[in-house]
Amino acid sequence: MSEKKSIPSVLFRVIGVPVIFALLSATASATVLEYFVIQDQAEPLQIQTKGENHRGIVTDVLKQAFEGTEHQLVIHTYPFNRYLAELNKHKDKNWVTYGSPAWGDMQAANLSAYPVLEVEHSILSRADSDFAYQTPEDLNGKIAVLLFGFDYPGLEEQIEKGAVSEVRVKNYDSAFRVVDRLKSVGGFVEMDLRLKYHLKRLGFTQNDYTLFEVNNLIPKYNIHLAYSPGIDPELQQFMDKRLQEMRNNGQLASIISDYL
């Protein structure tokens, strides 16, 4: 009896083992995409609370893109300088964040075929000040409040020439406090959608602060998904295809409207 093999045992050797290897292979082929998030400086593109409760325009787009697939999104949250270092450190891996052709380094190295949205900039000043903006010359001799580490194409040339001074801050709450102290001497220059998001978050209205568009200083530009230079080409193609589908079926517009 001990030398005889039962039918179930034979079937396991003939059929069960290949099936098991197939299942293991399928599990191994499920792609992990690392998603890098900037801590406390990227709202409403990326919103989080102490590294948890992730949402925001870019985050929601990525979650929607992966919904119903075998792919897995693994989120990492870092302060801005550490965030940039991690992008460079892992440039040969599969990661995604957001970026723009108007910026540099890893946030412009390998962008999605389609933009997520177009952004413009404004300068925020106190409503009770006599500060006003119409042309770039109106900033001559003024102070621009800016976030640490961020790029401001157009404005930075004015700063380098010495026409405009800059004060860098770590977050939006600090920026509003500096604007309160500056009054008519300057204002906070930032993406219009970010300014409006934080005005709403902090409970301010047009009676507290005024926004002036600065498109003639910082031209409008597109925000894209930014991929690592070494990302799996098939994964990038999949992401681009999903982004195109979301643009065409209205999902992308719906996500953006939730934060405006």
Secondary structure, DSSP 4 states (H G I P E B T S, - for coil): -TT---HHHHHIIIIIHHHHHHHHHHHHHSPEEEEEEESSSSTTTSEEETTEEEESHHHHHHHHHHTTSS-EEEEEEE-HHHHHHHHHHTTTS-EEEEE-TTS-GGGTSSEEEEEEEEE-EEEEEETTS----SSGGGGTT-EEEEETT---TTHHHHHHHTSSEEEEESSHHHHHHHHHHHGGGEEEEEEHHHHHHHHHHHT--TTTEEEEE-TTTS--EEEEEEE-TT--HHHHHHHHHHHHHHHHHSHHHHHHHTT-
